Amino acid sequence: MASASAPPATAPSSLKRIVAASLIGTTIEWYDFFLYGSAAALVFNKLFFPGSDPLVGTLLSFLTYAVGFAARPLGALVFGHYGDRLGRKKLLVLSLLLMGGATFAIGLLPTHATVGSAAPVLLTALRLVQGFALGGEWGGAVLLVSEHGDAKRRGFWASWPQTGAPAGQLLATGVLSALTALLSDAAFTSWGWRIPFLLSGVLVIVGLWIRLSVDESPVFKAALAQAEERKAVAGQAEKMPLVAVLRHHWRDVLVAMGARMAENISYYVITAFILVYATTAVEMSKQTALNAVLIASAVHFAVIPAWGALSDRIGRRPVYLIGAVGVGAWMFPFFSLIDTGSFGNLLLAVTVGLVFHGAMYAPQAAFFSEMFATRMRYSGASIGAQFSSVAAGAPAPLIATALLADYDSSTPIALYVIAAALITVVAIGCARETRQRDLNAVDAEPAEEAPPARPADVRTA
């Protein structure tokens, strides 16, 4: 199999700027996405679904939350296709604009008391835009860093965009926590909840300024040049990225989807559902629950690069397995600690849960990037990550809340997360270790026309 010459290595200063651009962009987008989840747990049930039983209102609120996940696969398909054709940078700028615009608009929405049933319809429509944008954001952000960095430290550098999730959670929860501390419940419910959504407009301007300053991935540019040369010489047009992914990398897509189950479900149970469980089942205050998630998110942010660096030393699979097994084993102690009603125990439960989650989330960026060939990498990584979110993260708070309403016990919820952990363990067990793969190796010809090669050789590109 022919290979393209490796593009020049990215200078350390340039790499740090690219990491910063990806991190700031993902932080803003996750801030927008998580802000909705926290608001869904705290106020949207009253503002957009009034007149319902409190838990029923929360279920309806989480249903609109889940709708955002339903749009993520569509975002993965559209952004993946054009990201593999046009480049990573252009699509990342578009995703940030879409997410920020939708979040800002939520802050301006009239409530049910003002426009009746039109309010939840408008809320749902804007949530769909958020999901569509986030479906395209993740793949581009992690690829931009992965394809600039070197193989020896790819796990570490690629884990930094992953810290955008806890940073966004930290920012969203911090803003909400400050507002609930400063405002009365009546003021927060009346107008205070709008402030964090409107703040997104300012954050997006900052994110755009930074993202527009970085260069396109050198690996992508080299792959694009080779594809154009192949087309000029042989008249050989490339297949659509989606078709190529499903033809050559369908096993990798399934592995990525399975790997996401425990990571996605555990995260939304630990950070979103816990706000419902702590305030209703254990009768702790909203402020107490938010503070626990806030502090734990700071720890989560700190441990992700450490787990990423460890994956460079011992491999992606071992670190991922530590996280999957750990989060499954922690679920029963997790709820037992929260049931004590102690803030210290609540903080311990959430923090340990997020540390184990970080062991899955940190190597995920490099792991998924290394599975797919360059000209289908955006599509492959995005499809594997986002299609699983429909079955994992989307219904997780909804399922957990329904189980609590039906059984009035945390046991079924713990078993639900443990089942997801088992699926992830099986998926990682079926995966190949990828940390030594060279992202600069670009397919020079379609796999079916290439000279006989070992499967690992074809998949390295």
C-alpha positions as CSV (number, residue, x, y, z in Angstrom):
1,M,0.0,0.0,0.0
2,A,1.4,3.3,-1.0
3,S,1.6,6.0,1.6
4,A,1.9,9.7,1.5
5,S,4.9,11.4,2.8
6,A,4.4,12.6,6.4
7,P,3.5,16.3,6.7
8,P,6.0,18.4,8.8
9,A,5.6,18.1,12.5
10,T,3.6,20.8,14.3
11,A,5.7,23.1,16.4
12,P,5.1,22.8,20.1
13,S,3.9,26.5,20.3
14,S,1.5,25.9,17.4
15,L,0.2,22.7,19.0
16,K,-0.5,24.4,22.3
17,R,-2.5,27.1,20.4
18,I,-4.5,24.4,18.6
19,V,-5.2,22.6,21.8
20,A,-6.3,25.9,23.4
21,A,-8.6,26.6,20.4
22,S,-10.2,23.1,20.6
23,L,-10.5,23.3,24.4
24,I,-12.1,26.7,24.5
25,G,-14.5,25.8,21.7
26,T,-15.6,22.5,23.3
27,T,-15.9,24.2,26.7
28,I,-18.3,26.7,25.3
29,E,-20.3,24.1,23.4
30,W,-20.5,21.8,26.4
31,Y,-21.4,24.7,28.6
32,D,-24.4,25.4,26.3
33,F,-25.4,21.7,26.2
34,F,-25.0,21.0,30.0
35,L,-26.7,24.3,30.9
36,Y,-29.8,23.0,29.3
37,G,-29.5,19.7,31.3
38,S,-29.1,21.5,34.6
39,A,-32.0,23.9,33.8
40,A,-34.2,20.9,32.8
41,A,-33.6,19.4,36.2
42,L,-34.2,22.6,38.2
43,V,-36.6,25.0,36.5
44,F,-37.8,23.9,33.0
45,N,-40.4,21.5,34.5
46,K,-42.1,24.6,36.2
47,L,-41.7,27.0,33.3
48,F,-42.5,24.9,30.3
49,F,-44.5,22.0,31.7
50,P,-46.6,23.4,34.5
51,G,-49.5,21.7,36.2
52,S,-47.8,18.3,36.2
53,D,-46.8,16.2,39.2
54,P,-43.2,17.3,40.0
55,L,-41.6,14.0,38.8
56,V,-43.8,13.9,35.7
57,G,-42.8,17.5,34.9
58,T,-39.2,16.6,35.3
59,L,-39.7,13.6,33.0
60,L,-41.2,15.8,30.3
61,S,-38.4,18.3,30.8
62,F,-35.8,15.5,30.4
63,L,-37.6,14.3,27.3
64,T,-36.8,17.6,25.6
65,Y,-33.3,17.2,26.9
66,A,-33.1,13.8,25.2
67,V,-34.4,15.3,21.9
68,G,-31.0,17.1,21.7
69,F,-29.3,13.7,21.6
70,A,-31.6,12.5,18.8
71,A,-30.2,15.3,16.5
72,R,-26.6,14.4,17.3
73,P,-26.3,11.5,14.8
74,L,-27.6,13.8,12.0
75,G,-25.0,16.4,13.0
76,A,-22.4,13.6,13.0
77,L,-23.4,12.6,9.4
78,V,-23.5,16.1,8.0
79,F,-20.5,17.5,9.7
80,G,-18.6,14.3,9.3
81,H,-19.2,14.3,5.5
82,Y,-18.2,17.9,5.0
83,G,-15.4,17.7,7.5
84,D,-13.8,14.9,5.6
85,R,-14.3,16.8,2.3
86,L,-13.7,20.4,3.2
87,G,-11.6,20.2,6.4
88,R,-11.9,20.2,10.2
89,K,-11.6,24.0,10.9
90,K,-14.5,25.3,8.7
91,L,-17.0,22.9,10.3
92,L,-15.8,23.7,13.8
93,V,-16.6,27.3,13.3
94,L,-20.0,26.5,12.0
95,S,-20.8,24.2,14.9
96,L,-19.9,26.9,17.4
97,L,-22.1,29.5,15.7
98,L,-25.1,27.1,15.6
99,M,-24.7,26.0,19.3
100,G,-24.2,29.5,20.6
101,G,-27.1,31.0,18.6
102,A,-29.5,28.3,19.8
103,T,-28.5,28.7,23.5
104,F,-28.8,32.5,23.3
105,A,-32.2,32.1,21.8
106,I,-33.3,29.8,24.7
107,G,-32.5,32.7,27.0
108,L,-35.1,34.8,25.2
109,L,-37.9,32.2,25.0
110,P,-41.3,33.0,26.3
111,T,-42.6,30.5,28.9
112,H,-45.8,28.5,29.0
113,A,-47.4,31.2,31.1
114,T,-46.9,33.6,28.2
115,V,-47.5,31.7,25.0
116,G,-49.0,28.3,26.2
117,S,-48.1,25.1,24.4
118,A,-45.9,27.0,21.8
119,A,-43.3,27.5,24.6
120,P,-42.2,23.8,24.9
121,V,-42.4,23.5,21.1
122,L,-39.9,26.3,20.6
123,L,-37.7,25.0,23.4
124,T,-37.6,21.6,21.7
125,A,-36.7,23.1,18.3
126,L,-33.8,25.0,19.8
127,R,-32.7,21.8,21.6
128,L,-32.6,20.1,18.3
129,V,-30.3,22.7,16.9
130,Q,-28.0,22.3,20.0
131,G,-27.9,18.6,19.4
132,F,-27.2,18.9,15.7
133,A,-24.3,21.3,16.4
134,L,-22.8,19.2,19.2
135,G,-23.0,16.1,16.9
136,G,-20.5,17.7,14.6
137,E,-18.4,19.5,17.2
138,W,-16.8,16.6,19.0
139,G,-15.2,14.8,16.1
140,G,-13.7,17.9,14.6
141,A,-12.3,19.2,17.8
142,V,-10.5,16.0,18.8
143,L,-9.3,15.3,15.2
144,L,-7.8,18.8,14.9
145,V,-5.6,18.1,17.9
146,S,-4.9,14.4,17.1
147,E,-3.8,15.1,13.6
148,H,-1.5,17.9,14.7
149,G,0.2,16.0,17.5
150,D,2.8,13.2,17.5
151,A,2.0,9.6,18.2
152,K,4.1,9.4,21.4
153,R,1.9,12.0,23.3
154,R,-1.3,11.8,21.2
155,G,-3.3,10.5,24.1
156,F,-2.3,13.4,26.4
157,W,-2.8,16.2,23.8
158,A,-6.0,14.8,22.4
159,S,-7.4,14.4,26.0
160,W,-7.4,18.2,26.4
161,P,-10.5,18.9,24.2
162,Q,-12.1,16.2,26.3
163,T,-11.7,18.4,29.3
164,G,-14.1,20.8,27.6
165,A,-16.9,18.6,28.9
166,P,-16.1,19.0,32.7
167,A,-15.0,22.6,32.0
168,G,-18.4,23.3,30.4
169,Q,-20.1,21.5,33.2
170,L,-18.0,23.4,35.7
171,L,-18.9,26.7,34.1
172,A,-22.6,25.9,33.7
173,T,-23.0,24.6,37.2
174,G,-20.9,27.4,38.6
175,V,-23.1,30.1,37.0
176,L,-26.3,28.4,38.1
177,S,-24.9,27.8,41.6
178,A,-23.9,31.5,41.9
179,L,-27.4,32.6,40.7
180,T,-29.3,30.3,43.1
181,A,-27.1,31.6,46.0
182,L,-27.6,35.3,45.1
183,L,-31.3,35.2,44.0
184,S,-34.4,34.0,45.7
185,D,-36.2,31.0,44.3
186,A,-38.9,33.3,42.9
187,A,-36.4,35.6,41.2
188,F,-34.4,32.7,39.7
189,T,-37.5,31.1,38.4
190,S,-38.9,34.3,37.0
191,W,-35.8,35.8,35.2
192,G,-32.5,34.6,36.7
193,W,-32.4,31.3,34.8
194,R,-32.1,33.4,31.5
195,I,-28.8,34.9,32.4
196,P,-26.6,31.9,31.8
197,F,-28.2,31.3,28.4
198,L,-27.7,34.9,27.3
199,L,-24.1,34.7,28.5
200,S,-23.4,32.2,25.8
201,G,-23.5,35.0,23.2
202,V,-20.3,36.6,24.7
203,L,-18.6,33.2,25.1
204,V,-19.2,32.4,21.4
205,I,-17.5,35.6,20.2
206,V,-14.4,34.7,22.2
207,G,-14.5,31.1,20.9
208,L,-14.8,32.2,17.3
209,W,-11.9,34.7,17.6
210,I,-9.6,31.9,18.8
211,R,-10.8,29.1,16.4
212,L,-10.4,31.3,13.4
213,S,-6.7,31.8,14.3
214,V,-5.6,28.2,13.9
215,D,-4.5,26.2,10.9
216,E,-6.2,23.3,9.2
217,S,-4.9,19.8,10.1
218,P,-1.7,19.0,8.2
219,V,-2.7,15.3,8.0
220,F,-6.0,16.2,6.4
221,K,-4.3,18.6,3.9
222,A,-1.8,15.8,2.9
223,A,-4.6,13.3,2.5
224,L,-6.7,15.8,0.4
225,A,-3.7,16.5,-1.9
226,Q,-3.1,12.8,-2.4
227,A,-6.8,12.2,-3.2
228,E,-6.8,15.0,-5.7
229,E,-3.6,13.6,-7.3
230,R,-5.1,10.1,-7.5
231,K,-8.3,11.6,-9.1
232,A,-6.2,13.5,-11.7
233,V,-4.0,10.6,-12.6
234,A,-6.4,7.7,-12.6
235,G,-9.7,9.5,-12.8
236,Q,-10.6,7.7,-9.6
237,A,-13.3,9.5,-7.6
238,E,-13.5,9.0,-3.8
239,K,-16.5,7.3,-2.3
240,M,-18.7,9.3,0.1
241,P,-17.1,9.2,3.6
242,L,-20.2,7.5,5.1
243,V,-20.1,4.7,2.5
244,A,-16.4,4.2,3.0
245,V,-16.8,4.1,6.7
246,L,-19.5,1.5,6.6
247,R,-17.6,-0.6,4.1
248,H,-14.2,-0.6,5.6
249,H,-14.6,0.4,9.3
250,W,-18.0,-1.0,10.4
251,R,-16.3,-3.1,13.1
252,D,-14.6,0.0,14.5
253,V,-17.9,1.9,14.4
254,L,-19.5,-0.9,16.5
255,V,-16.6,-0.9,18.9
256,A,-16.8,2.9,19.4
257,M,-20.6,2.7,20.0
258,G,-20.1,-0.1,22.6
259,A,-17.3,1.8,24.2
260,R,-19.5,4.9,24.6
261,M,-22.3,3.1,26.5
262,A,-20.8,3.1,30.0
263,E,-19.0,6.4,29.5
264,N,-22.2,8.2,28.3
265,I,-24.8,6.7,30.6
266,S,-22.7,7.0,33.8
267,Y,-21.8,10.6,33.1
268,Y,-25.4,11.8,32.7
269,V,-26.5,9.8,35.7
270,I,-23.7,11.2,37.8
271,T,-24.1,14.9,36.7
272,A,-27.7,15.4,35.5
273,F,-29.9,12.8,37.2
274,I,-28.1,13.3,40.5
275,L,-29.6,16.8,40.7
276,V,-33.1,15.2,40.7
277,Y,-32.2,12.3,43.0
278,A,-30.4,14.5,45.6
279,T,-33.2,17.1,45.7
280,T,-36.2,14.8,45.6
281,A,-35.3,11.3,47.0
282,V,-32.8,12.6,49.6
283,E,-34.4,16.1,50.0
284,M,-31.1,18.0,49.8
285,S,-31.1,21.6,48.6
286,K,-30.5,22.5,45.0
287,Q,-27.5,24.6,46.1
288,T,-26.0,21.6,47.9
289,A,-26.4,19.3,44.9
290,L,-25.0,21.9,42.5
291,N,-22.0,22.6,44.7
292,A,-21.1,18.8,44.8
293,V,-21.2,18.6,41.0
294,L,-19.3,21.8,40.7
295,I,-16.4,20.6,42.9
296,A,-16.4,17.1,41.4
297,S,-16.2,18.6,37.9
298,A,-13.1,20.5,38.8
299,V,-11.4,17.2,39.9
300,H,-12.7,15.6,36.7
301,F,-11.1,18.3,34.6
302,A,-7.7,17.7,36.4
303,V,-7.7,13.9,36.0
304,I,-8.5,13.7,32.3
305,P,-5.1,14.7,31.0
306,A,-3.5,12.4,33.5
307,W,-5.5,9.5,32.2
308,G,-4.7,10.5,28.7
309,A,-1.0,10.5,29.5
310,L,-1.3,7.1,31.1
311,S,-2.9,5.8,27.9
312,D,0.3,6.9,26.0
313,R,2.3,4.6,28.3
314,I,0.2,1.5,28.8
315,G,-2.3,1.8,25.9
316,R,-5.9,3.0,25.3
317,R,-7.6,-0.3,26.1
318,P,-6.2,-0.8,29.6
319,V,-7.1,2.7,30.7
320,Y,-10.6,2.5,29.2
321,L,-11.2,-0.8,31.0
322,I,-10.2,0.7,34.4
323,G,-12.9,3.3,33.9
324,A,-15.6,0.9,32.7
325,V,-15.0,-1.6,35.5
326,G,-14.6,1.1,38.1
327,V,-17.8,3.0,37.3
328,G,-19.8,-0.2,37.3
329,A,-18.3,-1.3,40.7
330,W,-18.9,2.2,42.2
331,M,-22.6,2.4,41.5
332,F,-24.0,0.8,44.7
333,P,-21.5,2.7,47.0
334,F,-22.4,5.8,44.9
335,F,-26.1,5.8,45.9
336,S,-25.4,4.5,49.4
337,L,-23.2,7.5,50.1
338,I,-25.8,9.9,48.7
339,D,-28.6,8.3,50.8
340,T,-26.8,9.4,54.0
341,G,-27.8,13.0,53.2
342,S,-24.3,14.3,54.0
343,F,-22.7,16.8,51.7
344,G,-19.3,15.2,52.2
345,N,-20.6,11.8,51.2
346,L,-22.4,13.3,48.2
347,L,-19.2,15.0,47.1
348,L,-17.2,11.8,47.5
349,A,-19.7,9.8,45.5
350,V,-19.8,12.2,42.6
351,T,-16.0,12.8,42.6
352,V,-15.0,9.1,42.5
353,G,-17.7,8.4,39.9
354,L,-16.3,11.2,37.6
355,V,-12.7,10.0,38.2
356,F,-13.6,6.6,36.8
357,H,-15.5,8.2,34.0
358,G,-12.4,10.2,33.1
359,A,-10.5,7.0,32.6
360,M,-12.9,6.2,29.7
361,Y,-13.3,9.7,28.4
362,A,-9.6,10.7,28.3
363,P,-8.3,8.1,25.9
364,Q,-11.5,8.1,23.8
365,A,-10.4,11.0,21.6
366,A,-7.1,9.4,20.5
367,F,-8.6,5.9,20.5
368,F,-11.4,6.7,18.1
369,S,-9.2,8.9,15.9
370,E,-6.7,6.1,15.5
371,M,-9.4,3.6,14.4
372,F,-10.2,5.3,11.1
373,A,-8.5,6.3,7.8
374,T,-7.8,10.1,7.3
375,R,-10.4,10.8,4.6
376,M,-13.1,9.1,6.6
377,R,-11.9,9.8,10.1
378,Y,-14.3,12.7,10.9
379,S,-17.3,10.6,9.7
380,G,-16.1,7.4,11.4
381,A,-15.3,9.0,14.8
382,S,-18.4,11.1,14.8
383,I,-20.8,8.3,13.8
384,G,-19.3,5.9,16.3
385,A,-19.5,8.5,19.1
386,Q,-22.8,10.2,18.3
387,F,-25.1,7.3,17.2
388,S,-24.4,5.6,20.5
389,S,-25.5,8.7,22.4
390,V,-29.1,8.2,21.2
391,A,-29.2,4.9,23.1
392,A,-26.9,5.9,25.9
393,G,-26.8,9.6,27.1
394,A,-30.1,10.7,25.6
395,P,-32.4,8.5,27.7
396,A,-30.1,8.1,30.7
397,P,-31.6,10.8,32.9
398,L,-35.1,9.9,31.6
399,I,-34.7,6.2,32.4
400,A,-33.1,6.9,35.8
401,T,-36.0,9.3,36.7
402,A,-38.6,6.8,35.5
403,L,-37.0,4.0,37.5
404,L,-36.9,6.2,40.6
405,A,-40.6,7.1,40.1
406,D,-41.6,3.4,39.6
407,Y,-39.5,1.7,42.2
408,D,-38.7,4.5,44.7
409,S,-35.2,2.9,45.0
410,S,-31.8,3.5,43.6
411,T,-31.1,-0.2,43.0
412,P,-32.6,-0.5,39.5
413,I,-30.6,2.7,38.5
414,A,-27.4,1.1,39.7
415,L,-28.1,-2.1,37.8
416,Y,-28.8,0.0,34.7
417,V,-25.3,1.6,34.8
418,I,-23.7,-1.7,35.6
419,A,-25.3,-3.3,32.5
420,A,-23.9,-0.4,30.4
421,A,-20.5,-1.0,31.9
422,L,-20.6,-4.7,30.9
423,I,-21.4,-3.8,27.3
424,T,-18.4,-1.4,27.3
425,V,-16.1,-4.1,28.7
426,V,-17.1,-6.5,26.0
427,A,-16.6,-3.8,23.3
428,I,-13.2,-2.8,24.5
429,G,-12.3,-6.5,24.8
430,C,-13.0,-6.9,21.1
431,A,-11.0,-3.8,20.1
432,R,-7.4,-3.7,18.9
433,E,-4.8,-1.5,20.7
434,T,-4.2,1.6,18.6
435,R,-1.7,3.8,20.4
436,Q,1.2,3.0,18.0
437,R,-0.8,3.8,14.8
438,D,0.5,6.5,12.5
439,L,-2.2,9.0,11.5
440,N,0.1,10.3,8.7
441,A,-0.2,7.0,6.8
442,V,-2.9,8.0,4.2
443,D,-4.7,5.5,2.0
444,A,-3.3,5.8,-1.5
445,E,-6.0,3.7,-3.0
446,P,-9.2,2.0,-2.1
447,A,-8.7,-1.0,0.2
448,E,-10.4,-3.5,-2.2
449,E,-7.9,-2.6,-5.0
450,A,-4.8,-2.4,-2.8
451,P,-2.2,-5.2,-2.8
452,P,-2.8,-8.0,-0.3
453,A,-2.0,-6.7,3.2
454,R,-2.7,-7.6,6.8
455,P,-5.9,-6.1,8.2
456,A,-3.9,-4.0,10.6
457,D,-2.0,-2.4,7.7
458,V,-5.2,-1.2,6.0
459,R,-6.7,0.1,9.2
460,T,-3.6,2.0,10.2
461,A,-4.3,4.7,7.6
